[in-house]
Amino acid sequence: MKRKLIKKIKAKREAKKLIPKLFEKARLAYKKGNKKLYKTYSKKIKYLYMKYKIKLPKILKRQICKHCDSVFLYGKNCRVRTREHKLIIYCLECKRFTRIPLKAKKNNKNQSNITTI
């Protein structure tokens, strides 16, 4: 029983280390024009964080399309706009968009500036 648990913990640690490297590899593959390899890396990222129940940080989480699981390369395969206190990311791979609310950050003088989370 202990051996299985230790194996799972080791595998989860390795997956956590591997995910950021896969993001970089996916970006490089897309820049080189190898879309098949890019899609493979994107699917592998989703497989790892779902299998090992890894909670991705917001920075990485927002770089993945929730619909087609592709890694966003801003300006290349997605379009980013702000409208009505929302960040809108439009995926050019699957033609869908994600809306992320922007919170207002208050200054000492009761002025509000819109910033990302």
C-alpha positions as CSV (number, residue, x, y, z in Angstrom):
1,M,0.0,0.0,0.0
2,K,2.8,2.4,0.9
3,R,4.7,1.7,-2.3
4,K,1.7,2.7,-4.4
5,L,1.2,5.9,-2.5
6,I,4.9,6.8,-2.8
7,K,4.8,6.1,-6.6
8,K,1.8,8.4,-7.0
9,I,3.4,11.2,-5.0
10,K,6.6,10.9,-7.1
11,A,4.7,10.9,-10.3
12,K,2.7,14.0,-9.3
13,R,5.9,15.8,-8.4
14,E,7.4,14.9,-11.8
15,A,4.3,16.0,-13.6
16,K,4.4,19.4,-11.8
17,K,8.0,19.9,-13.0
18,L,7.2,18.7,-16.5
19,I,4.2,21.0,-17.2
20,P,6.1,24.3,-17.5
21,K,8.6,22.7,-19.8
22,L,5.8,21.4,-22.0
23,F,4.5,24.9,-22.3
24,E,7.8,26.1,-23.6
25,K,8.1,23.2,-26.0
26,A,4.6,23.8,-27.3
27,R,5.5,27.5,-28.0
28,L,8.7,26.6,-29.8
29,A,6.9,23.9,-31.9
30,Y,4.3,26.5,-32.9
31,K,6.9,29.1,-33.8
32,K,8.8,26.5,-36.0
33,G,5.5,25.7,-37.8
34,N,5.1,22.2,-36.5
35,K,1.4,22.3,-35.6
36,K,1.1,18.5,-35.1
37,L,3.8,18.5,-32.4
38,Y,2.2,21.7,-30.9
39,K,-1.1,19.9,-30.5
40,T,0.6,16.9,-29.0
41,Y,2.2,19.0,-26.3
42,S,-1.1,20.8,-25.6
43,K,-2.9,17.5,-25.1
44,K,-0.1,16.2,-22.9
45,I,-0.4,19.2,-20.7
46,K,-4.1,18.7,-20.1
47,Y,-3.6,15.0,-19.6
48,L,-1.0,15.5,-16.9
49,Y,-2.8,18.1,-14.9
50,M,-6.1,16.2,-15.0
51,K,-4.7,12.8,-14.3
52,Y,-2.6,13.9,-11.3
53,K,-5.2,16.6,-10.2
54,I,-2.7,19.4,-10.3
55,K,-4.0,22.9,-9.7
56,L,-2.4,25.2,-12.3
57,P,-1.4,28.7,-11.2
58,K,-3.6,31.5,-12.8
59,I,-0.7,32.5,-15.1
60,L,-0.6,29.1,-16.7
61,K,-4.3,28.4,-16.5
62,R,-5.1,31.4,-18.6
63,Q,-2.7,30.3,-21.3
64,I,-4.8,27.3,-22.2
65,C,-8.0,27.4,-24.2
66,K,-10.7,25.7,-22.2
67,H,-12.5,24.5,-25.3
68,C,-9.8,23.0,-27.5
69,D,-6.9,22.7,-25.0
70,S,-4.4,24.6,-27.2
71,V,-1.7,26.8,-25.6
72,F,-2.2,30.5,-26.3
73,L,0.4,32.4,-28.1
74,Y,-0.9,36.0,-27.8
75,G,-1.0,37.6,-31.2
76,K,-0.4,34.3,-33.1
77,N,-3.3,32.0,-32.3
78,C,-5.5,34.1,-30.1
79,R,-6.8,37.6,-29.9
80,V,-7.0,39.6,-26.6
81,R,-9.4,42.5,-26.0
82,T,-10.8,44.4,-23.0
83,R,-14.4,45.5,-22.9
84,E,-16.7,46.5,-20.1
85,H,-14.3,45.5,-17.3
86,K,-13.7,42.1,-18.9
87,L,-10.7,40.5,-20.6
88,I,-11.9,38.7,-23.7
89,I,-9.6,36.0,-25.2
90,Y,-10.7,34.8,-28.6
91,C,-9.1,31.5,-29.7
92,L,-8.3,31.4,-33.4
93,E,-7.9,27.6,-33.4
94,C,-11.5,26.7,-32.3
95,K,-13.2,30.2,-32.8
96,R,-14.5,30.4,-29.3
97,F,-13.8,33.0,-26.6
98,T,-13.3,33.2,-22.8
99,R,-14.3,36.1,-20.7
100,I,-12.3,36.9,-17.5
101,P,-13.6,39.6,-15.2
102,L,-11.2,42.4,-14.2
103,K,-11.3,43.7,-10.7
104,A,-11.1,47.4,-9.9
105,K,-8.1,48.3,-7.7
106,K,-8.8,51.2,-5.4
107,N,-6.2,53.8,-4.6
108,N,-5.9,55.9,-1.5
109,K,-7.7,58.8,-3.1
110,N,-10.8,56.6,-3.8
111,Q,-10.0,56.4,-7.5
112,S,-10.4,53.1,-9.3
113,N,-7.9,51.7,-11.7
114,I,-8.7,48.5,-13.6
115,T,-6.0,45.8,-13.2
116,T,-5.8,42.2,-14.0
117,I,-6.0,39.6,-11.3
